C-alpha cells in the first residue's frame, strides 16, 4: 500500500527526513510543509527521490514565504492540491 | 474487519510526552483487540533499554507499561536495526523482545499496514 509522508521540520536540524527516506516504499510520496520545504532546494536530499518512482511535493505558501526556488524534482502545489494528494495515497503518515 | 495500524514511536523516553503517548495509544488499541504493531525508530529505541531509573528525574516508569504490551495483545514489536546500531544498543539485550528490522524490513512493515501513526 502506498503512503504519503508529511514532513514539517527542517532537515538540517532534525532526523525526520533522513528516517523517512529509509522507510520509503517504491510507490510512496513525500509532502514538504513548513520548514521541511528547505529540503526541496538541497540536491543531496532530493537525489534518493529522483532515482525512484517516488514523488516529492512542497506546499506553495511555505515555499513562497521562504523565498525558495525548489529543484526540478519538486512539484510545488497549493492547499486544494494537497488535499487531493492525501486522497491519492492509501494512507498518510505525519512525521509530527 | 478492523484496519491494521502501525504505531511508530521515535522519541526518547524522558524527553517529552511522545513516548508515553505512543505507548498509551498502543495499549488502548490492544485493549480493544485492534490489530496493532509497534515500531521503535530513531531515539525511540532508547525506550527499550533495561534497568532505567526514571525516578531520578521524577518521572513515572515507562518500562512497566512497555512490559504490559504483550498482555494487551500487542505482540508485534519491532525496532529499527540501524537506530539500535547507531546508538550502540545490542538487540539481544533489550528489555522487550522487539525484532530488529533492516531498511527493507521497515519498508515492508509500513507497506502492509492500513494505517500508520508516528509520534
Backbone of each chain as ProteinMPNN parsed JSONL, in Angstrom:
{"seq_chain_A": "XXXXXXXXXXXXXXXXXXXXXXXXXXXXXXXXXXXXXXXXXXXXXXXXXXXXXXXXXXXXXXXXXXXXXXXXXXXXXXXXXXXXXXXXXXXXXXXX", "coords_chain_A": {"N_chain_A": [[0.831, -1.205, 0.0], [0.423, 2.261, -0.723], [2.012, 5.149, 0.702], [1.674, 8.483, 1.796], [4.04, 10.638, 2.938], [4.235, 13.092, 5.368], [5.952, 15.951, 6.074], [7.28, 18.461, 8.304], [9.442, 19.642, 9.498], [12.671, 21.251, 9.531], [15.203, 19.751, 7.565], [17.775, 20.135, 8.293], [18.134, 20.389, 10.959], [17.106, 18.21, 12.152], [16.163, 14.731, 12.304], [14.045, 13.611, 10.987], [13.442, 13.605, 8.155], [15.582, 12.118, 7.123], [15.157, 9.588, 8.302], [12.653, 9.039, 7.276], [13.258, 8.782, 4.541], [14.561, 6.359, 4.554], [12.531, 4.613, 5.091], [10.901, 4.745, 2.912], [8.704, 3.443, 0.505], [8.433, 2.041, -2.857], [6.197, 3.195, -4.126], [5.593, 5.395, -2.704], [5.016, 8.808, -1.545], [6.354, 12.093, -0.793], [5.537, 14.842, 1.106], [6.31, 18.163, 1.564], [6.057, 20.556, 4.072], [5.889, 23.671, 5.929], [8.972, 24.301, 7.647], [10.177, 22.127, 6.469], [10.219, 22.477, 3.758], [12.634, 23.558, 3.116], [14.231, 21.452, 2.445], [13.763, 21.004, -0.195], [15.404, 22.499, -1.863], [17.807, 21.319, -1.724], [19.953, 19.372, -3.398], [21.235, 17.023, -2.673], [19.594, 15.945, -0.725], [17.252, 15.473, -2.11], [18.004, 13.716, -4.062], [17.781, 10.808, -3.62], [15.097, 10.499, -4.042], [14.656, 11.221, -6.658], [15.74, 9.133, -8.043], [13.947, 7.126, -7.91], [10.533, 5.987, -8.375], [9.164, 7.516, -6.74], [7.426, 10.374, -5.425], [7.859, 13.869, -4.96], [6.697, 16.612, -3.163], [5.967, 20.079, -2.484], [4.594, 22.575, -0.37], [3.056, 25.388, -1.729], [2.568, 27.957, -0.447], [4.319, 27.86, 1.751], [6.773, 27.599, 0.491], [6.946, 29.992, -1.009], [6.808, 31.859, 1.063], [9.288, 31.563, 2.199], [10.971, 32.371, 0.235], [12.053, 30.563, -1.63], [13.453, 28.562, -4.311], [12.586, 25.717, -5.44], [14.143, 22.612, -6.56], [13.99, 20.901, -9.798], [12.919, 18.431, -9.3], [10.933, 18.723, -7.526], [7.483, 19.052, -7.02], [5.557, 21.846, -6.822], [2.788, 22.61, -4.941], [-0.618, 23.768, -4.245], [-2.92, 24.391, -1.462], [-5.549, 23.152, -2.036], [-4.702, 21.2, -3.897], [-3.02, 19.752, -2.286], [-4.838, 18.574, -0.536], [-6.182, 16.907, -2.338], [-4.051, 15.269, -2.979], [-3.629, 13.818, -0.618], [-5.683, 12.066, -0.8], [-4.998, 10.48, -2.875], [-3.261, 8.588, -2.055], [-2.925, 5.471, -0.204], [-2.607, 5.713, 2.537], [-1.727, 8.215, 5.027], [1.191, 9.392, 6.528], [2.084, 11.28, 9.16], [4.885, 12.984, 10.107], [5.139, 14.088, 12.902]], "CA_chain_A": [[0.0, 0.0, 0.0], [1.219, 3.48, -0.83], [1.952, 6.079, 1.829], [2.151, 9.851, 1.624], [4.718, 11.068, 4.163], [4.063, 14.525, 5.568], [7.039, 16.466, 6.92], [7.193, 19.904, 8.547], [10.631, 20.116, 10.219], [13.855, 21.457, 8.701], [16.065, 18.565, 7.538], [19.126, 20.483, 8.737], [18.214, 20.367, 12.427], [16.21, 17.165, 12.603], [16.417, 13.476, 11.578], [12.808, 13.033, 10.443], [13.506, 13.334, 6.716], [16.537, 11.028, 6.906], [14.493, 8.325, 8.655], [11.567, 8.862, 6.312], [13.815, 8.303, 3.278], [14.902, 4.941, 4.706], [11.282, 3.841, 5.143], [10.093, 4.995, 1.719], [8.422, 2.374, -0.444], [8.537, 2.468, -4.26], [5.025, 3.961, -4.573], [5.311, 6.421, -1.7], [5.264, 10.202, -1.849], [6.779, 12.925, 0.33], [4.982, 16.197, 1.038], [7.061, 19.065, 2.438], [5.359, 21.762, 4.517], [6.646, 24.389, 6.959], [10.42, 24.37, 7.428], [10.635, 20.981, 5.672], [10.403, 22.885, 2.353], [14.067, 23.845, 2.909], [14.846, 20.248, 1.854], [13.495, 20.997, -1.628], [16.472, 23.137, -2.63], [19.041, 20.576, -1.486], [20.005, 18.27, -4.362], [21.645, 15.793, -1.984], [18.449, 15.386, -0.01], [16.204, 15.042, -3.027], [18.538, 12.732, -5.004], [17.217, 9.455, -3.496], [13.721, 10.503, -4.547], [14.674, 11.321, -8.119], [16.139, 7.858, -8.614], [12.853, 6.163, -7.828], [9.263, 6.463, -8.919], [8.515, 8.274, -5.674], [7.108, 11.746, -5.777], [8.188, 14.866, -3.941], [5.85, 17.8, -3.281], [6.159, 21.118, -1.47], [3.436, 23.47, -0.29], [3.384, 26.669, -2.373], [2.616, 29.057, 0.524], [5.527, 27.759, 2.591], [7.913, 27.839, -0.403], [6.976, 31.422, -1.31], [7.092, 32.602, 2.299], [10.726, 31.462, 2.499], [11.735, 32.866, -0.911], [12.825, 29.438, -2.168], [13.237, 28.048, -5.661], [12.859, 24.276, -5.336], [14.686, 21.951, -7.735], [13.028, 20.378, -10.771], [12.329, 17.193, -8.793], [9.876, 19.045, -6.564], [6.238, 19.634, -7.521], [5.026, 22.829, -5.874], [1.324, 22.507, -5.026], [-1.34, 24.61, -3.296], [-3.677, 23.643, -0.449], [-6.527, 22.206, -2.608], [-3.982, 20.064, -4.491], [-2.522, 18.992, -1.138], [-5.962, 17.75, -0.071], [-6.364, 15.845, -3.346], [-2.902, 14.37, -2.887], [-3.807, 12.9, 0.519], [-6.665, 11.047, -1.201], [-4.411, 9.645, -3.93], [-2.462, 7.541, -1.414], [-3.719, 4.621, 0.685], [-2.564, 6.269, 3.886], [-0.854, 9.369, 5.242], [1.995, 9.293, 7.751], [2.578, 12.601, 9.561], [6.073, 12.934, 10.979], [4.966, 15.245, 13.793]], "C_chain_A": [[0.86, 1.247, 0.0], [0.979, 4.401, 0.368], [2.414, 7.457, 1.383], [2.749, 10.289, 2.96], [4.684, 12.583, 4.238], [5.119, 15.024, 6.546], [6.91, 17.968, 7.108], [8.396, 20.462, 9.311], [11.807, 20.296, 9.251], [14.755, 20.221, 8.743], [17.458, 18.846, 8.078], [19.258, 20.473, 10.255], [17.547, 19.12, 12.998], [16.389, 15.919, 11.74], [15.173, 12.901, 10.893], [12.927, 12.671, 8.953], [14.44, 12.157, 6.428], [15.892, 9.676, 7.204], [13.385, 8.007, 7.667], [12.105, 8.281, 5.004], [14.182, 6.821, 3.36], [13.652, 4.061, 4.678], [10.494, 3.87, 3.841], [9.938, 3.765, 0.838], [8.421, 2.921, -1.865], [7.369, 3.323, -4.75], [4.699, 5.13, -3.652], [5.575, 7.825, -2.223], [5.692, 10.945, -0.599], [6.249, 14.329, 0.11], [5.709, 17.076, 2.048], [6.21, 20.283, 2.776], [6.239, 22.45, 5.567], [8.133, 24.421, 6.622], [10.956, 23.177, 6.647], [10.842, 21.364, 4.207], [11.858, 23.259, 2.07], [14.783, 22.646, 2.288], [14.746, 20.281, 0.335], [14.59, 21.61, -2.467], [17.792, 22.386, -2.501], [19.085, 19.33, -2.365], [20.376, 16.944, -3.699], [20.463, 15.113, -1.299], [17.414, 14.819, -0.969], [16.678, 13.966, -4.001], [17.925, 11.332, -4.855], [15.812, 9.369, -4.073], [13.683, 10.531, -6.063], [14.978, 9.984, -8.769], [14.978, 6.864, -8.666], [11.594, 6.739, -8.468], [8.533, 7.327, -7.9], [8.321, 9.719, -6.099], [7.4, 12.677, -4.605], [7.388, 16.137, -4.202], [6.215, 18.813, -2.198], [4.98, 22.081, -1.523], [3.812, 24.888, -0.74], [3.537, 27.812, -1.358], [3.921, 29.045, 1.318], [6.793, 27.985, 1.769], [8.06, 29.338, -0.662], [7.361, 32.244, -0.081], [8.585, 32.628, 2.588], [11.603, 31.898, 1.321], [12.553, 31.799, -1.599], [12.497, 29.158, -3.628], [13.579, 26.561, -5.644], [13.387, 23.707, -6.647], [13.589, 21.349, -8.6], [12.317, 19.122, -10.259], [11.11, 17.449, -7.919], [8.653, 19.633, -7.269], [5.695, 20.577, -6.458], [3.507, 22.876, -6.038], [0.657, 23.402, -3.981], [-2.192, 23.737, -2.354], [-4.723, 22.687, -1.05], [-5.852, 20.975, -3.233], [-3.418, 19.147, -3.409], [-3.628, 18.056, -0.635], [-6.195, 16.585, -1.044], [-5.262, 14.798, -3.239], [-3.094, 13.355, -1.758], [-4.779, 11.78, 0.157], [-6.101, 10.079, -2.236], [-3.567, 8.507, -3.357], [-3.344, 6.727, -0.466], [-3.743, 5.155, 2.11], [-1.576, 7.431, 3.953], [-0.107, 9.166, 6.553], [2.57, 10.665, 8.069], [3.75, 12.449, 10.517], [6.034, 14.133, 11.907], [6.062, 15.291, 14.842]], "O_chain_A": [[1.907, 1.287, 0.647], [-0.102, 4.423, 0.957], [3.417, 7.59, 0.682], [2.063, 10.309, 3.983], [5.059, 13.272, 3.29], [5.178, 14.583, 7.694], [6.486, 18.678, 6.196], [8.38, 21.62, 9.728], [11.917, 19.568, 8.265], [15.041, 19.697, 9.819], [18.24, 17.921, 8.299], [20.368, 20.54, 10.782], [17.435, 18.99, 14.217], [16.733, 16.032, 10.564], [15.237, 11.831, 10.288], [12.56, 11.57, 8.543], [14.134, 11.304, 5.595], [16.063, 8.725, 6.441], [13.199, 6.857, 7.27], [11.487, 7.391, 4.421], [14.123, 6.108, 2.359], [13.717, 2.897, 4.282], [9.534, 3.118, 3.674], [10.923, 3.124, 0.471], [8.409, 4.136, -2.06], [7.53, 4.097, -5.694], [3.661, 5.776, -3.797], [6.273, 8.007, -3.22], [5.434, 10.499, 0.519], [6.479, 14.935, -0.936], [5.726, 16.777, 3.242], [5.703, 20.962, 1.883], [7.219, 21.87, 6.036], [8.511, 24.551, 5.458], [12.102, 23.217, 6.199], [11.554, 20.668, 3.482], [12.275, 23.277, 0.912], [15.835, 22.811, 1.669], [15.553, 19.655, -0.352], [14.714, 21.295, -3.65], [18.789, 22.777, -3.107], [18.366, 18.36, -2.126], [19.901, 15.882, -4.101], [20.343, 13.888, -1.291], [16.776, 13.807, -0.679], [15.86, 13.362, -4.696], [17.578, 10.717, -5.864], [15.381, 8.312, -4.535], [12.797, 9.943, -6.683], [14.547, 9.714, -9.89], [15.038, 5.873, -9.393], [11.605, 7.836, -9.026], [7.43, 7.809, -8.154], [8.977, 10.209, -7.018], [7.218, 12.328, -3.439], [7.395, 16.673, -5.311], [6.708, 18.446, -1.131], [4.441, 22.363, -2.593], [4.742, 25.501, -0.216], [4.52, 28.551, -1.403], [4.543, 30.086, 1.53], [7.781, 28.505, 2.287], [9.155, 29.89, -0.551], [8.135, 33.197, -0.171], [9.095, 33.594, 3.154], [12.829, 31.807, 1.391], [13.638, 32.085, -2.106], [11.41, 29.474, -4.111], [14.74, 26.191, -5.818], [13.115, 24.248, -7.719], [12.425, 21.288, -8.205], [11.231, 18.789, -10.734], [10.35, 16.533, -7.605], [8.772, 20.596, -8.026], [5.409, 20.164, -5.335], [2.998, 23.146, -7.126], [1.264, 23.753, -2.969], [-2.179, 22.509, -2.444], [-4.796, 21.531, -0.634], [-6.354, 19.857, -3.12], [-3.345, 17.931, -3.583], [-3.375, 16.887, -0.346], [-6.378, 15.439, -0.632], [-5.505, 13.601, -3.39], [-2.765, 12.179, -1.913], [-4.719, 10.687, 0.72], [-6.648, 8.998, -2.452], [-3.201, 7.576, -4.075], [-4.369, 7.211, 0.016], [-4.756, 5.066, 2.803], [-0.723, 7.609, 3.083], [-0.706, 8.808, 7.567], [3.434, 11.165, 7.349], [3.625, 11.863, 11.593], [6.796, 15.084, 11.734], [6.08, 16.194, 15.678]]}, "seq_chain_B": "XXXXXXXXXXXXXXXXXXXXXXXXXXXXXXXXXXXXXXXXXXXXXXXXXXXXXXXXXXXXXXXXXXXXXXXXXXXXXXXXXXXXXXXXXXXXXXXXXXXXXXXXXXXXXXXXXXXXXXX", "coords_chain_B": {"N_chain_B": [[-13.699, -6.086, 8.876], [-11.322, -5.004, 11.28], [-9.117, -2.251, 10.71], [-5.62, -2.554, 10.195], [-2.999, -1.219, 12.204], [0.025, 0.616, 12.329], [2.133, 1.747, 14.786], [4.504, 4.16, 15.103], [7.085, 4.831, 17.174], [9.19, 7.331, 18.024], [10.548, 8.836, 19.86], [12.761, 9.649, 22.563], [12.658, 8.215, 25.913], [12.425, 10.058, 28.152], [12.297, 12.661, 27.266], [10.067, 14.066, 26.635], [6.434, 14.067, 26.25], [5.951, 12.298, 24.155], [6.821, 9.547, 23.902], [5.367, 8.205, 25.897], [2.767, 8.789, 25.057], [2.581, 7.455, 22.596], [2.811, 4.859, 23.489], [0.558, 4.669, 25.192], [-1.42, 4.84, 23.258], [-1.004, 2.451, 21.897], [-1.549, 0.578, 23.927], [-4.233, 1.144, 24.498], [-5.429, 0.554, 22.039], [-4.774, -2.144, 21.891], [-6.276, -3.132, 24.009], [-8.764, -3.09, 22.914], [-8.594, -5.087, 21.124], [-7.547, -4.423, 18.615], [-5.787, -4.856, 15.531], [-2.568, -4.355, 15.941], [0.737, -3.053, 15.47], [3.969, -2.202, 16.709], [6.593, 0.043, 16.172], [9.858, 0.838, 17.037], [11.78, 3.587, 16.488], [14.578, 5.657, 15.494], [15.416, 7.85, 18.197], [13.537, 6.573, 19.705], [14.228, 3.949, 20.211], [15.658, 4.029, 22.539], [13.835, 3.7, 24.534], [13.753, 1.039, 24.974], [15.838, 0.225, 26.487], [17.087, -1.582, 29.266], [16.678, -1.592, 32.925], [16.263, 1.164, 33.58], [16.096, 4.186, 35.494], [13.861, 6.158, 36.098], [12.837, 7.567, 38.26], [14.799, 9.112, 39.251], [14.729, 11.43, 37.745], [12.316, 12.292, 38.418], [10.154, 11.035, 37.049], [7.488, 8.876, 35.964], [7.728, 5.312, 35.67], [8.227, 4.152, 32.493], [8.822, 1.687, 31.616], [7.344, -0.326, 32.925], [4.827, -0.093, 31.725], [5.548, -0.673, 29.116], [6.206, -3.36, 29.348], [3.701, -4.328, 29.621], [2.604, -4.5, 27.128], [2.544, -7.058, 25.62], [0.651, -8.359, 27.23], [-1.621, -6.956, 26.643], [-2.129, -7.836, 24.173], [-0.521, -6.817, 22.187], [1.711, -7.971, 20.342], [3.356, -7.727, 18.216], [6.234, -6.378, 17.938], [8.691, -4.168, 16.915], [12.007, -3.046, 16.13], [14.145, -0.554, 14.787], [16.963, -1.603, 13.112], [19.195, -0.092, 12.327], [18.911, 2.262, 13.842], [19.296, 1.184, 16.4], [21.956, 0.228, 16.168], [23.369, 2.603, 15.629], [23.182, 3.796, 18.073], [24.559, 2.204, 19.734], [23.279, -0.018, 20.827], [22.518, -3.349, 21.684], [20.532, -5.68, 20.057], [19.954, -8.045, 21.378], [19.923, -7.506, 24.061], [17.754, -6.038, 24.851], [14.989, -4.669, 26.77], [12.543, -5.515, 25.991], [11.114, -8.017, 23.828], [11.759, -7.089, 20.991], [11.756, -7.239, 17.492], [14.524, -6.764, 15.447], [14.716, -4.792, 12.559], [15.934, -4.402, 9.226], [16.408, -1.782, 6.694], [14.925, -2.58, 4.432], [13.125, -4.337, 5.621], [11.722, -2.493, 7.194], [10.436, -0.985, 5.23], [8.712, -2.905, 4.143], [7.155, -3.468, 6.373], [5.819, -1.036, 6.803], [4.418, -0.888, 4.401], [2.525, -2.981, 4.521], [0.578, -2.312, 6.399], [-2.635, -0.869, 7.204], [-3.0, 1.643, 8.317], [-0.967, 4.3, 9.638], [0.729, 5.744, 12.362], [2.829, 8.224, 13.536], [4.768, 9.156, 16.264]], "CA_chain_B": [[-12.517, -6.361, 9.679], [-10.647, -3.783, 11.746], [-7.921, -1.888, 9.955], [-4.372, -2.738, 10.93], [-2.302, 0.045, 12.438], [1.415, 0.607, 12.764], [2.482, 2.917, 15.597], [5.953, 4.387, 15.084], [7.473, 5.61, 18.342], [10.564, 7.731, 17.693], [11.089, 9.787, 20.834], [13.426, 9.088, 23.74], [11.654, 8.034, 26.956], [12.204, 11.115, 29.158], [12.484, 13.982, 26.668], [8.769, 14.727, 26.487], [5.316, 13.128, 26.386], [5.758, 11.499, 22.945], [6.995, 8.105, 24.101], [4.23, 7.7, 26.68], [1.536, 8.894, 24.263], [2.58, 6.357, 21.623], [2.565, 3.635, 24.25], [-0.85, 4.691, 25.614], [-2.225, 4.528, 22.082], [-0.85, 1.014, 21.634], [-2.242, -0.186, 24.977], [-5.674, 1.348, 24.32], [-5.817, -0.222, 20.861], [-4.649, -3.55, 22.253], [-7.394, -3.478, 24.886], [-9.933, -3.295, 22.049], [-8.238, -6.158, 20.174], [-7.223, -3.931, 17.274], [-4.535, -5.427, 15.032], [-1.558, -3.303, 16.064], [2.162, -3.345, 15.582], [4.682, -1.029, 17.193], [7.974, 0.129, 15.689], [10.699, 1.809, 17.734], [12.652, 4.155, 15.463], [15.383, 6.793, 15.957], [15.627, 7.834, 19.648], [12.534, 5.696, 20.311], [14.841, 2.682, 20.654], [16.151, 4.201, 23.921], [12.791, 3.207, 25.448], [13.907, -0.406, 25.153], [16.985, -0.052, 27.368], [16.66, -2.128, 30.557], [17.177, -1.018, 34.19], [16.22, 2.625, 33.642], [15.638, 4.649, 36.816], [13.283, 7.483, 35.839], [12.531, 8.286, 39.497], [15.891, 10.079, 39.451], [14.315, 12.693, 37.128], [10.918, 12.46, 38.842], [9.222, 10.561, 36.019], [6.961, 7.529, 36.187], [8.453, 4.312, 34.876], [7.607, 3.744, 31.235], [9.158, 0.273, 31.409], [6.246, -1.19, 33.394], [3.798, -0.06, 30.687], [6.078, -1.389, 27.947], [6.104, -4.796, 29.624], [2.285, -4.7, 29.545], [2.167, -4.602, 25.724], [2.112, -8.414, 25.256], [-0.566, -8.69, 27.989], [-2.723, -6.293, 25.943], [-2.244, -8.423, 22.842], [0.359, -6.172, 21.213], [2.874, -8.865, 20.292], [4.222, -7.373, 17.086], [7.107, -5.282, 18.348], [9.851, -4.094, 16.029], [12.939, -1.946, 16.344], [14.977, -0.282, 13.612], [18.314, -2.126, 13.349], [20.184, 0.988, 12.19], [18.773, 3.137, 15.021], [19.944, 0.475, 17.509], [23.404, 0.179, 15.944], [23.912, 3.964, 15.754], [23.179, 4.185, 19.487], [25.344, 1.226, 20.483], [22.404, -0.94, 21.551], [22.524, -4.724, 21.185], [19.142, -6.165, 20.032], [19.796, -9.185, 22.281], [19.868, -7.081, 25.472], [16.641, -5.111, 25.039], [14.054, -5.014, 27.835], [11.363, -6.115, 25.358], [11.524, -8.829, 22.674], [11.455, -6.425, 19.724], [12.505, -7.792, 16.357], [15.272, -5.726, 14.74], [14.458, -4.823, 11.115], [16.754, -3.542, 8.366], [15.594, -0.807, 5.96], [13.964, -3.297, 3.593], [12.095, -4.817, 6.544], [10.915, -1.331, 7.581], [9.574, -0.628, 4.09], [7.653, -3.917, 4.038], [6.269, -3.29, 7.536], [4.982, 0.133, 6.529], [3.544, -1.143, 3.251], [1.394, -3.886, 4.727], [-0.415, -1.865, 7.387], [-3.645, 0.026, 6.627], [-2.841, 2.98, 8.885], [0.287, 4.478, 10.352], [0.813, 6.941, 13.199], [4.193, 8.455, 14.031], [4.852, 10.101, 17.386]], "C_chain_B": [[-11.816, -5.051, 10.059], [-9.397, -3.524, 10.922], [-6.667, -2.079, 10.828], [-3.645, -1.402, 11.057], [-0.867, -0.192, 12.908], [1.666, 1.895, 13.548], [4.004, 3.04, 15.616], [6.309, 5.333, 16.227], [8.934, 6.01, 18.181], [11.132, 8.774, 18.656], [11.696, 9.061, 22.031], [12.457, 9.105, 24.936], [11.394, 9.24, 27.864], [12.337, 12.521, 28.591], [11.178, 14.756, 26.548], [7.673, 13.676, 26.547], [5.177, 12.136, 25.229], [5.81, 9.997, 23.169], [5.793, 7.517, 24.831], [2.938, 7.739, 25.867], [1.45, 7.778, 23.223], [2.244, 5.038, 22.316], [1.108, 3.54, 24.714], [-1.766, 4.327, 24.446], [-2.185, 3.032, 21.789], [-1.63, 0.183, 22.658], [-3.759, -0.062, 24.84], [-6.169, 0.522, 23.138], [-5.784, -1.711, 21.157], [-5.821, -4.016, 23.099], [-8.669, -3.73, 24.086], [-9.652, -4.312, 20.943], [-7.991, -5.655, 18.762], [-5.899, -4.553, 16.826], [-3.443, -4.36, 14.944], [-0.15, -3.861, 15.983], [2.837, -2.059, 16.034], [6.125, -1.094, 16.713], [8.708, 1.216, 16.477], [11.784, 2.267, 16.764], [13.405, 5.353, 16.053], [15.575, 6.711, 17.485], [14.59, 6.976, 20.384], [13.135, 4.389, 20.814], [15.396, 2.804, 22.074], [15.101, 3.774, 24.956], [13.02, 1.749, 25.824], [15.103, -0.79, 26.029], [16.469, -0.531, 28.732], [17.203, -1.321, 31.729], [17.256, 0.505, 34.172], [15.645, 3.037, 34.996], [15.058, 6.056, 36.711], [12.927, 8.255, 37.102], [13.594, 9.347, 39.765], [15.59, 11.413, 38.791], [12.815, 12.923, 37.336], [9.914, 12.134, 37.747], [8.711, 9.181, 36.429], [7.663, 6.555, 35.251], [7.662, 3.87, 33.655], [7.766, 2.238, 31.026], [8.026, -0.663, 31.813], [5.149, -1.259, 32.338], [4.252, -0.807, 29.43], [5.923, -2.898, 28.133], [4.663, -5.279, 29.497], [1.823, -4.918, 28.107], [1.727, -6.023, 25.338], [0.826, -8.828, 25.982], [-1.795, -8.083, 27.324], [-2.835, -6.783, 24.492], [-1.407, -7.747, 21.786], [1.678, -6.959, 21.194], [3.848, -8.491, 19.192], [5.035, -6.138, 17.433], [8.371, -5.314, 17.494], [10.739, -2.914, 16.435], [13.781, -1.789, 15.087], [16.42, -0.699, 13.915], [19.36, -1.016, 13.289], [20.132, 1.934, 13.392], [19.459, 2.51, 16.224], [21.461, 0.551, 17.369], [24.041, 1.557, 16.139], [24.054, 4.374, 17.216], [23.886, 3.158, 20.368], [24.509, 0.246, 21.281], [22.399, -2.31, 20.871], [21.085, -5.259, 21.221], [18.891, -7.304, 21.03], [19.61, -8.758, 23.735], [18.701, -6.138, 25.768], [15.682, -5.617, 26.123], [12.781, -5.655, 27.289], [11.825, -6.94, 24.155], [11.106, -8.201, 21.349], [12.359, -6.986, 18.627], [13.203, -6.662, 15.611], [15.096, -5.896, 13.232], [15.442, -3.931, 10.372], [15.818, -2.647, 7.537], [14.547, -1.48, 5.072], [12.799, -3.812, 4.438], [11.164, -3.695, 6.974], [9.933, -0.968, 6.474], [8.41, -1.612, 3.966], [6.642, -3.764, 5.167], [5.283, -2.151, 7.287], [3.959, -0.186, 5.436], [2.36, -2.03, 3.605], [0.508, -3.576, 5.94], [-1.374, -0.86, 6.743], [-3.428, 1.469, 7.067], [-1.484, 3.074, 9.565], [0.239, 5.791, 11.13], [2.238, 7.057, 13.708], [4.146, 9.486, 15.148], [6.293, 10.242, 17.819]], "O_chain_B": [[-11.734, -4.119, 9.259], [-8.711, -4.452, 10.494], [-6.671, -1.799, 12.026], [-3.669, -0.571, 10.149], [-0.586, -1.052, 13.742], [1.44, 2.995, 13.042], [4.704, 2.142, 16.084], [5.887, 6.489, 16.245], [9.82, 5.156, 18.198], [12.068, 9.499, 18.322], [11.215, 8.01, 22.453], [11.536, 9.922, 24.968], [10.262, 9.436, 28.306], [12.476, 13.479, 29.351], [11.192, 15.975, 26.377], [7.945, 12.517, 26.859], [4.361, 11.218, 25.312], [4.951, 9.26, 22.686], [5.266, 6.474, 24.446], [2.108, 6.835, 25.971], [0.377, 7.22, 22.994], [1.492, 4.216, 21.792], [0.495, 2.475, 24.643], [-2.75, 3.606, 24.612], [-3.208, 2.424, 21.473], [-2.289, -0.794, 22.301], [-4.487, -1.035, 25.038], [-7.208, -0.132, 23.225], [-6.664, -2.455, 20.724], [-6.307, -5.137, 22.945], [-9.545, -4.481, 24.515], [-10.379, -4.386, 19.953], [-8.207, -6.395, 17.802], [-4.997, -4.753, 17.639], [-3.4, -3.571, 14.0], [0.111, -4.997, 16.379], [2.342, -0.962, 15.776], [6.792, -2.122, 16.825], [8.249, 2.355, 16.572], [12.591, 1.472, 16.282], [12.93, 5.987, 16.995], [15.863, 5.637, 18.014], [14.759, 6.687, 21.569], [12.606, 3.785, 21.747], [15.586, 1.791, 22.747], [15.435, 3.517, 26.112], [12.545, 1.28, 26.858], [15.351, -1.97, 26.28], [15.531, 0.044, 29.284], [18.078, -0.473, 31.556], [18.213, 1.08, 34.691], [14.816, 2.332, 35.572], [15.666, 7.024, 37.167], [12.732, 9.469, 37.042], [13.328, 10.353, 40.422], [16.127, 12.438, 39.213], [12.149, 13.622, 36.572], [8.945, 12.864, 37.542], [9.384, 8.427, 37.131], [8.131, 6.932, 34.177], [6.58, 3.295, 33.765], [6.958, 1.6, 30.352], [7.768, -1.664, 31.145], [4.599, -2.329, 32.073], [3.461, -1.48, 28.769], [5.559, -3.618, 27.204], [4.412, -6.467, 29.294], [0.746, -5.473, 27.892], [0.642, -6.186, 24.781], [0.005, -9.558, 25.426], [-2.892, -8.632, 27.429], [-3.561, -6.196, 23.689], [-1.549, -8.053, 20.602], [2.62, -6.652, 21.926], [5.015, -8.881, 19.221], [4.589, -5.006, 17.247], [9.03, -6.347, 17.368], [10.273, -1.928, 17.005], [14.092, -2.767, 14.407], [17.025, -0.204, 14.865], [20.295, -0.991, 14.089], [21.169, 2.358, 13.902], [20.128, 3.205, 16.988], [22.166, 0.892, 18.318], [25.112, 1.674, 16.735], [24.914, 5.181, 17.569], [23.822, 3.232, 21.595], [24.966, -0.272, 22.3], [22.292, -2.413, 19.649], [20.474, -5.295, 22.289], [17.761, -7.507, 21.474], [19.184, -9.565, 24.56], [18.668, -5.508, 26.825], [15.574, -6.819, 26.366], [12.024, -6.271, 28.041], [12.826, -6.597, 23.525], [10.217, -8.708, 20.665], [13.56, -7.176, 18.821], [12.555, -5.705, 15.187], [15.295, -6.983, 12.69], [15.751, -2.83, 10.827], [14.596, -2.738, 7.658], [13.416, -1.005, 4.971], [11.64, -3.737, 4.03], [9.958, -3.903, 7.108], [8.763, -0.681, 6.729], [7.271, -1.215, 3.717], [5.436, -3.907, 4.962], [4.082, -2.282, 7.526], [2.792, 0.194, 5.531], [1.281, -1.85, 3.042], [-0.209, -4.441, 6.442], [-0.987, -0.098, 5.857], [-3.642, 2.402, 6.294], [-0.922, 2.072, 10.009], [-0.229, 6.812, 10.626], [2.791, 6.1, 14.249], [3.557, 10.557, 14.995], [6.587, 10.99, 18.751]]}, "name": "protein", "num_of_chains": 2, "seq": "XXXXXXXXXXXXXXXXXXXXXXXXXXXXXXXXXXXXXXXXXXXXXXXXXXXXXXXXXXXXXXXXXXXXXXXXXXXXXXXXXXXXXXXXXXXXXXXXXXXXXXXXXXXXXXXXXXXXXXXXXXXXXXXXXXXXXXXXXXXXXXXXXXXXXXXXXXXXXXXXXXXXXXXXXXXXXXXXXXXXXXXXXXXXXXXXXXXXXXXXXXXXXXXXXXXXXXX"}
